[in-house]
Amino acid sequence: MQKEIYILNSHGAEDYNGFKNRIFDLSNAVLEKYGPETLKACLTVKAPPLVSVIPFKRDKAAVLSVTRESGDRMDLICQSEGYLGSYLVEEAIPVAYHKNWEDCTPTPGTCLLTLFHKKPGLDQDSFIRRWHHGHTPLSLRLHPLWNYNRNVVQSTLDDDSKWYDGIVEEQFRKDSDLLNPLVFFGPPLKVPIHMYQVLMDTRSFIDMRRIETYLATEIHFKSPGSP
């Protein structure tokens, strides 16, 4: 079983509701045509706050995560409007929620979706070591994470895909756990120290000029074990 990730963005004057509906329709069509083992979407469904300590992108983006036996590229996705790329990834989930809600309904809370490239000049082994053994433990210690889905890009599934080194989905039980810096970087008296630690840590392995962060919502269209 392998995990594939497909990334799409909006087109033209498409609003958030139109983008969400298009991704929903596409996800259901993928289920019907390809029958993957699992299918999940993480997508922007509303505008991020105008003011935030997190530099949210205001573009619309969707990440479709699929697990299945190896097969041909899913052209139904790759030929869709706004298609950016498809990737074979290695997944790790250092902390996981217990899913007790129905498929095709939004996961409670909110998600921080991050797409990034490794710092220029950093070799792959150092990048992975800093990310997995430095940044991940720091994030788990400082942030109120409910679910942490970490994906290392192994290869693209076509030559036209935009390259990323990492794709991360961080789930929080409540919007305020992510959007309130006194909670996200808490406790309050240590917020400035924790913000500095996180900034210095991410700068050590991520190309901060090209990082993309989105305020997103997660939807399982077919979760593990679903018929």
C-alpha positions as CSV (number, residue, x, y, z in Angstrom):
1,M,0.0,0.0,0.0
2,Q,1.4,3.4,-0.9
3,K,0.3,7.0,-0.1
4,E,-0.1,9.5,-2.8
5,I,-0.8,13.2,-2.4
6,Y,-2.3,15.5,-5.1
7,I,-2.3,19.3,-4.8
8,L,-4.8,21.6,-6.5
9,N,-5.5,25.3,-6.3
10,S,-8.4,27.6,-7.3
11,H,-8.8,29.1,-10.8
12,G,-10.1,32.4,-12.0
13,A,-12.8,34.1,-9.8
14,E,-13.7,30.9,-8.0
15,D,-14.8,31.7,-4.4
16,Y,-14.3,29.5,-1.4
17,N,-17.7,27.8,-1.6
18,G,-17.2,27.1,-5.3
19,F,-13.7,25.7,-4.7
20,K,-15.0,23.5,-1.8
21,N,-17.8,22.1,-4.0
22,R,-15.4,21.4,-6.8
23,I,-13.1,19.5,-4.5
24,F,-16.0,17.6,-3.0
25,D,-17.3,16.6,-6.4
26,L,-13.8,15.6,-7.5
27,S,-13.2,13.5,-4.4
28,N,-16.4,11.6,-4.8
29,A,-15.6,11.0,-8.5
30,V,-12.2,9.6,-7.5
31,L,-13.8,7.2,-5.0
32,E,-16.2,5.9,-7.7
33,K,-13.7,5.6,-10.5
34,Y,-10.5,4.3,-8.7
35,G,-11.8,2.8,-5.4
36,P,-8.8,3.7,-3.3
37,E,-8.3,2.2,0.2
38,T,-8.6,5.7,1.8
39,L,-9.2,9.2,0.6
40,K,-8.9,12.4,2.6
41,A,-9.0,16.1,1.6
42,C,-7.4,19.0,3.5
43,L,-8.6,22.3,1.9
44,T,-9.2,26.0,2.4
45,V,-12.9,26.7,3.0
46,K,-12.7,30.2,4.3
47,A,-10.4,33.2,4.3
48,P,-7.7,33.3,7.1
49,P,-7.6,36.1,9.6
50,L,-6.3,39.4,8.3
51,V,-3.9,39.6,11.3
52,S,-2.1,36.5,12.5
53,V,1.3,35.5,13.8
54,I,1.2,32.7,11.2
55,P,1.8,33.9,7.7
56,F,-1.3,32.3,6.1
57,K,-1.5,32.3,2.3
58,R,-4.7,33.8,1.0
59,D,-4.8,31.6,-2.0
60,K,-7.1,28.5,-2.1
61,A,-5.5,25.1,-1.9
62,A,-6.4,21.5,-1.5
63,V,-4.4,18.4,-0.7
64,L,-6.0,15.1,-1.6
65,S,-4.3,12.1,0.2
66,V,-4.9,8.7,-1.2
67,T,-3.7,5.2,-0.1
68,R,-3.9,2.4,-2.5
69,E,-2.0,-0.4,-4.2
70,S,0.4,1.0,-6.8
71,G,-1.4,1.9,-10.0
72,D,-1.5,4.4,-12.8
73,R,-1.6,8.1,-12.1
74,M,-5.1,9.3,-11.3
75,D,-5.7,11.4,-14.4
76,L,-9.2,12.4,-13.1
77,I,-7.3,14.6,-10.6
78,C,-4.3,15.4,-12.8
79,Q,-6.5,16.8,-15.6
80,S,-8.6,18.9,-13.2
81,E,-8.4,22.7,-13.2
82,G,-5.8,24.0,-10.8
83,Y,-3.8,20.8,-10.7
84,L,-0.3,21.6,-9.3
85,G,1.3,18.2,-8.7
86,S,1.1,14.6,-7.6
87,Y,3.6,12.9,-5.1
88,L,4.6,9.6,-3.7
89,V,5.2,10.3,0.1
90,E,6.4,8.6,3.2
91,E,3.9,9.3,6.0
92,A,4.4,9.4,9.8
93,I,1.8,10.4,12.4
94,P,3.7,11.2,15.7
95,V,0.4,12.0,17.5
96,A,-3.0,10.9,16.3
97,Y,-6.6,11.6,17.2
98,H,-9.3,8.9,17.6
99,K,-11.7,9.4,14.7
100,N,-15.3,9.0,16.0
101,W,-17.2,11.2,13.4
102,E,-18.7,10.1,10.1
103,D,-16.9,10.2,6.8
104,C,-17.7,13.1,4.5
105,T,-18.2,15.5,7.5
106,P,-15.5,18.0,8.5
107,T,-13.0,16.9,11.2
108,P,-13.7,19.0,14.3
109,G,-11.4,21.9,14.9
110,T,-9.1,23.4,12.3
111,C,-6.0,22.4,10.4
112,L,-2.7,24.1,9.6
113,L,-1.6,22.9,6.2
114,T,2.1,23.6,5.4
115,L,4.0,22.9,2.1
116,F,7.7,23.6,2.1
117,H,11.2,23.1,0.7
118,K,14.3,22.3,2.5
119,K,16.8,25.1,3.3
120,P,19.2,25.7,0.3
121,G,22.5,24.0,0.8
122,L,21.2,21.5,3.4
123,D,21.8,17.9,2.5
124,Q,18.8,15.5,2.7
125,D,20.1,13.5,5.7
126,S,20.5,16.8,7.7
127,F,17.1,18.0,6.6
128,I,15.3,14.9,7.8
129,R,17.3,14.8,11.0
130,R,16.4,18.4,11.8
131,W,12.8,18.0,10.8
132,H,12.1,14.6,12.4
133,H,14.3,14.7,15.5
134,G,14.5,18.4,16.2
135,H,11.4,20.2,15.0
136,T,8.8,17.5,15.5
137,P,9.6,17.0,19.3
138,L,9.6,20.8,19.7
139,S,6.2,21.2,18.0
140,L,4.7,18.4,20.1
141,R,6.0,20.0,23.3
142,L,4.9,23.6,22.6
143,H,1.7,23.4,20.5
144,P,-1.6,21.9,21.5
145,L,-1.6,19.4,18.6
146,W,-4.4,16.9,18.3
147,N,-3.1,15.2,15.2
148,Y,0.2,15.6,13.3
149,N,0.4,14.1,9.8
150,R,4.0,14.4,8.4
151,N,4.8,13.6,4.8
152,V,8.2,13.4,3.2
153,V,8.0,13.7,-0.6
154,Q,9.8,10.7,-2.2
155,S,9.1,11.5,-5.8
156,T,6.6,13.1,-8.2
157,L,4.2,11.1,-10.2
158,D,4.6,13.2,-13.3
159,D,7.3,15.5,-14.8
160,D,5.1,18.6,-14.6
161,S,4.5,18.5,-10.8
162,K,5.7,21.5,-8.7
163,W,8.3,20.1,-6.3
164,Y,7.9,20.2,-2.5
165,D,10.1,18.4,0.1
166,G,7.5,18.3,2.9
167,I,3.8,18.3,3.3
168,V,2.4,18.6,6.9
169,E,-1.1,18.7,8.2
170,E,-1.4,19.8,11.9
171,Q,-4.9,19.4,13.4
172,F,-6.2,21.3,16.4
173,R,-9.3,20.6,18.5
174,K,-10.4,24.3,18.4
175,D,-9.8,27.2,16.1
176,S,-8.3,29.2,19.1
177,D,-5.7,26.4,19.7
178,L,-4.2,27.5,16.4
179,L,-5.2,31.2,16.0
180,N,-4.7,32.5,19.5
181,P,-0.9,32.9,20.0
182,L,-1.4,32.8,23.8
183,V,-2.7,29.2,23.3
184,F,-0.6,28.1,20.3
185,F,2.7,29.3,21.9
186,G,1.5,29.2,25.5
187,P,1.7,29.4,28.4
188,P,1.3,33.2,28.1
189,L,4.4,34.3,30.0
190,K,6.6,32.1,27.7
191,V,5.0,33.0,24.4
192,P,7.9,35.3,23.2
193,I,10.5,32.7,24.1
194,H,8.5,29.9,22.4
195,M,7.9,32.0,19.3
196,Y,11.6,32.7,19.0
197,Q,12.5,29.0,19.5
198,V,10.1,28.0,16.8
199,L,11.3,30.6,14.3
200,M,15.0,29.7,14.8
201,D,14.2,26.0,14.6
202,T,12.2,26.3,11.3
203,R,14.9,28.5,9.8
204,S,17.4,25.8,10.4
205,F,15.9,23.4,7.9
206,I,13.1,25.1,5.8
207,D,13.5,27.6,3.0
208,M,11.4,30.3,4.7
209,R,11.1,32.4,1.4
210,R,9.0,29.7,-0.2
211,I,7.0,28.2,2.7
212,E,3.2,28.0,2.2
213,T,0.9,27.9,5.2
214,Y,-2.9,27.6,4.8
215,L,-5.8,27.7,7.2
216,A,-7.6,24.5,6.2
217,T,-10.4,22.0,7.0
218,E,-10.0,18.3,6.9
219,I,-12.6,15.9,5.5
220,H,-12.3,12.1,5.3
221,F,-14.1,10.8,2.3
222,K,-13.1,7.2,3.0
223,S,-11.3,6.5,6.3
224,P,-9.3,3.3,7.1
225,G,-11.7,0.4,7.6
226,S,-14.6,2.0,5.8
227,P,-16.5,-0.2,3.4
